Amino acid sequence: MPAKRVIVDGIVLQALTVLGNDTGKDFQELTDEAFSDLLKKHRRPAGLKAALKEGLRKGAGERGPPKSRK
């Protein structure tokens, strides 16, 4: 997994630490959940599997209704 550095305000970090202690989650689990929720909010896939499913949904919607046979 690639690593990135993120600068977090001290007050926010303290609140995240308390939340992590209350929920039993570590910082990585909290950030994974937050970024996943952010991607869902903006209707972006969060991985290859989700991207493939989204592509199938979009592809099926673009075809339009089936033509009737006579």
Distance bins in CASP14 RR format, pairs under 12 A and 6 or more apart:
PFRMAT RR
TARGET T0000
AUTHOR 0000-0000-0000
RMODE 2
METHOD distances of the structure
MODEL  1
1 28 0 0 0 0 1 0 0 0 0 0 0
1 32 0 0 0 0 0 1 0 0 0 0 0
3 28 0 0 0 0 0 1 0 0 0 0 0
4 28 0 0 0 0 0 1 0 0 0 0 0
4 31 0 0 0 0 0 1 0 0 0 0 0
4 35 0 0 0 0 0 1 0 0 0 0 0
6 12 0 0 0 0 0 1 0 0 0 0 0
6 13 0 0 0 0 0 1 0 0 0 0 0
6 16 0 0 0 0 0 1 0 0 0 0 0
6 27 0 0 0 0 0 1 0 0 0 0 0
6 28 0 0 0 0 0 1 0 0 0 0 0
6 30 0 0 0 0 0 1 0 0 0 0 0
6 31 1 0 0 1 0 0 0 0 0 0 0
6 34 0 0 0 0 0 1 0 0 0 0 0
6 35 0 0 0 0 0 1 0 0 0 0 0
7 13 0 0 0 0 1 0 0 0 0 0 0
8 14 0 0 0 0 1 0 0 0 0 0 0
8 15 0 0 0 0 1 0 0 0 0 0 0
8 16 1 0 0 1 0 0 0 0 0 0 0
8 17 0 0 0 0 0 1 0 0 0 0 0
8 27 0 0 0 0 1 0 0 0 0 0 0
8 30 0 0 0 0 0 1 0 0 0 0 0
8 31 0 0 0 0 1 0 0 0 0 0 0
8 34 0 0 0 0 0 1 0 0 0 0 0
9 15 0 0 0 0 1 0 0 0 0 0 0
9 16 0 0 0 0 0 1 0 0 0 0 0
10 16 0 0 0 0 1 0 0 0 0 0 0
10 17 0 0 0 0 1 0 0 0 0 0 0
11 17 0 0 0 0 0 1 0 0 0 0 0
11 18 0 0 0 0 0 1 0 0 0 0 0
12 18 0 0 0 0 0 1 0 0 0 0 0
12 19 0 0 0 0 0 1 0 0 0 0 0
12 27 0 0 0 0 0 1 0 0 0 0 0
12 30 0 0 0 0 0 1 0 0 0 0 0
12 31 0 0 0 0 0 1 0 0 0 0 0
12 34 0 0 0 0 0 1 0 0 0 0 0
13 19 0 0 0 0 0 1 0 0 0 0 0
13 20 0 0 0 0 0 1 0 0 0 0 0
13 27 0 0 0 0 1 0 0 0 0 0 0
13 30 0 0 0 0 0 1 0 0 0 0 0
13 31 0 0 0 0 0 1 0 0 0 0 0
14 20 0 0 0 0 0 1 0 0 0 0 0
14 21 0 0 0 0 0 1 0 0 0 0 0
14 27 0 0 0 0 0 1 0 0 0 0 0
15 21 0 0 0 0 0 1 0 0 0 0 0
15 22 0 0 0 0 0 1 0 0 0 0 0
15 27 0 0 0 0 0 1 0 0 0 0 0
15 30 0 0 0 0 0 1 0 0 0 0 0
16 22 0 0 0 0 0 1 0 0 0 0 0
16 23 0 0 0 0 0 1 0 0 0 0 0
16 25 0 0 0 0 1 0 0 0 0 0 0
16 26 0 0 0 0 0 1 0 0 0 0 0
16 27 1 0 0 1 0 0 0 0 0 0 0
16 28 0 0 0 0 0 1 0 0 0 0 0
16 29 0 0 0 0 0 1 0 0 0 0 0
16 30 1 0 1 0 0 0 0 0 0 0 0
16 31 0 0 0 0 1 0 0 0 0 0 0
16 33 0 0 0 0 0 1 0 0 0 0 0
16 34 0 0 0 0 1 0 0 0 0 0 0
17 23 0 0 0 0 0 1 0 0 0 0 0
17 24 0 0 0 0 0 1 0 0 0 0 0
17 25 0 0 0 0 0 1 0 0 0 0 0
17 26 0 0 0 0 1 0 0 0 0 0 0
17 27 1 0 0 1 0 0 0 0 0 0 0
17 30 0 0 0 0 1 0 0 0 0 0 0
18 24 0 0 0 0 0 1 0 0 0 0 0
18 25 0 0 0 0 0 1 0 0 0 0 0
18 27 0 0 0 0 0 1 0 0 0 0 0
18 30 0 0 0 0 0 1 0 0 0 0 0
19 25 1 0 0 1 0 0 0 0 0 0 0
19 26 0 0 0 0 0 1 0 0 0 0 0
19 27 0 0 0 0 1 0 0 0 0 0 0
19 29 0 0 0 0 0 1 0 0 0 0 0
19 30 1 0 0 1 0 0 0 0 0 0 0
19 31 0 0 0 0 0 1 0 0 0 0 0
19 33 0 0 0 0 0 1 0 0 0 0 0
19 34 0 0 0 0 0 1 0 0 0 0 0
20 26 1 0 0 1 0 0 0 0 0 0 0
20 27 1 0 0 1 0 0 0 0 0 0 0
20 28 0 0 0 0 0 1 0 0 0 0 0
20 29 0 0 0 0 1 0 0 0 0 0 0
20 30 1 0 0 1 0 0 0 0 0 0 0
20 31 0 0 0 0 0 1 0 0 0 0 0
20 33 0 0 0 0 0 1 0 0 0 0 0
21 27 0 0 0 0 0 1 0 0 0 0 0
21 30 0 0 0 0 0 1 0 0 0 0 0
22 30 0 0 0 0 0 1 0 0 0 0 0
23 29 0 0 0 0 1 0 0 0 0 0 0
23 30 1 0 0 1 0 0 0 0 0 0 0
23 33 0 0 0 0 1 0 0 0 0 0 0
24 30 0 0 0 0 1 0 0 0 0 0 0
25 31 0 0 0 0 1 0 0 0 0 0 0
25 32 0 0 0 0 1 0 0 0 0 0 0
25 33 1 0 0 1 0 0 0 0 0 0 0
25 34 0 0 0 0 0 1 0 0 0 0 0
26 32 0 0 0 0 1 0 0 0 0 0 0
26 33 0 0 0 0 0 1 0 0 0 0 0
27 33 0 0 0 0 0 1 0 0 0 0 0
27 34 0 0 0 0 0 1 0 0 0 0 0
28 34 0 0 0 0 0 1 0 0 0 0 0
28 35 0 0 0 0 0 1 0 0 0 0 0
29 35 0 0 0 0 0 1 0 0 0 0 0
29 36 0 0 0 0 0 1 0 0 0 0 0
30 36 0 0 0 0 0 1 0 0 0 0 0
30 37 0 0 0 0 0 1 0 0 0 0 0
31 37 0 0 0 0 0 1 0 0 0 0 0
31 38 0 0 0 0 0 1 0 0 0 0 0
32 38 0 0 0 0 0 1 0 0 0 0 0
32 39 0 0 0 0 0 1 0 0 0 0 0
32 46 0 0 0 0 1 0 0 0 0 0 0
33 39 0 0 0 0 0 1 0 0 0 0 0
33 40 0 0 0 0 0 1 0 0 0 0 0
33 46 0 0 0 0 0 1 0 0 0 0 0
34 40 0 0 0 0 0 1 0 0 0 0 0
34 41 0 0 0 0 0 1 0 0 0 0 0
34 46 0 0 0 0 0 1 0 0 0 0 0
35 41 0 0 0 0 0 1 0 0 0 0 0
35 42 0 0 0 0 0 1 0 0 0 0 0
35 44 0 0 0 0 0 1 0 0 0 0 0
35 46 1 0 0 1 0 0 0 0 0 0 0
35 47 0 0 0 0 0 1 0 0 0 0 0
36 42 0 0 0 0 0 1 0 0 0 0 0
36 44 0 0 0 0 0 1 0 0 0 0 0
36 45 0 0 0 0 0 1 0 0 0 0 0
36 46 1 0 1 0 0 0 0 0 0 0 0
36 47 0 0 0 0 1 0 0 0 0 0 0
36 50 0 0 0 0 1 0 0 0 0 0 0
37 44 0 0 0 0 0 1 0 0 0 0 0
37 46 0 0 0 0 1 0 0 0 0 0 0
38 44 0 0 0 0 1 0 0 0 0 0 0
38 46 0 0 0 0 1 0 0 0 0 0 0
39 45 1 0 0 1 0 0 0 0 0 0 0
39 46 1 0 1 0 0 0 0 0 0 0 0
39 47 0 0 0 0 1 0 0 0 0 0 0
39 50 0 0 0 0 1 0 0 0 0 0 0
39 51 0 0 0 0 0 1 0 0 0 0 0
39 54 0 0 0 0 0 1 0 0 0 0 0
40 46 1 0 0 1 0 0 0 0 0 0 0
40 47 0 0 0 0 0 1 0 0 0 0 0
40 50 0 0 0 0 1 0 0 0 0 0 0
40 54 0 0 0 0 0 1 0 0 0 0 0
43 50 0 0 0 0 0 1 0 0 0 0 0
43 51 0 0 0 0 0 1 0 0 0 0 0
43 54 0 0 0 0 1 0 0 0 0 0 0
43 57 0 0 0 0 0 1 0 0 0 0 0
43 58 0 0 0 0 0 1 0 0 0 0 0
44 50 0 0 0 0 1 0 0 0 0 0 0
44 51 0 0 0 0 1 0 0 0 0 0 0
44 54 0 0 0 0 1 0 0 0 0 0 0
45 51 1 1 0 0 0 0 0 0 0 0 0
45 52 0 0 0 0 1 0 0 0 0 0 0
45 53 1 0 0 1 0 0 0 0 0 0 0
45 54 1 0 1 0 0 0 0 0 0 0 0
45 55 0 0 0 0 1 0 0 0 0 0 0
45 56 0 0 0 0 0 1 0 0 0 0 0
45 57 0 0 0 0 0 1 0 0 0 0 0
45 58 0 0 0 0 0 1 0 0 0 0 0
46 53 0 0 0 0 0 1 0 0 0 0 0
46 54 0 0 0 0 0 1 0 0 0 0 0
47 53 0 0 0 0 1 0 0 0 0 0 0
47 54 0 0 0 0 1 0 0 0 0 0 0
48 54 0 0 0 0 0 1 0 0 0 0 0
48 55 0 0 0 0 0 1 0 0 0 0 0
49 55 0 0 0 0 0 1 0 0 0 0 0
49 56 0 0 0 0 0 1 0 0 0 0 0
50 56 0 0 0 0 0 1 0 0 0 0 0
50 57 0 0 0 0 0 1 0 0 0 0 0
51 57 0 0 0 0 0 1 0 0 0 0 0
51 58 0 0 0 0 0 1 0 0 0 0 0
52 58 0 0 0 0 0 1 0 0 0 0 0
52 59 0 0 0 0 0 1 0 0 0 0 0
53 59 0 0 0 0 0 1 0 0 0 0 0
53 60 0 0 0 0 0 1 0 0 0 0 0
54 60 0 0 0 0 0 1 0 0 0 0 0
54 61 0 0 0 0 0 1 0 0 0 0 0
55 61 0 0 0 0 1 0 0 0 0 0 0
55 62 0 0 0 0 1 0 0 0 0 0 0
56 62 0 0 0 0 0 1 0 0 0 0 0
56 63 0 0 0 0 0 1 0 0 0 0 0
57 63 0 0 0 0 0 1 0 0 0 0 0
58 64 0 0 0 0 0 1 0 0 0 0 0
60 66 0 0 0 0 0 1 0 0 0 0 0
END
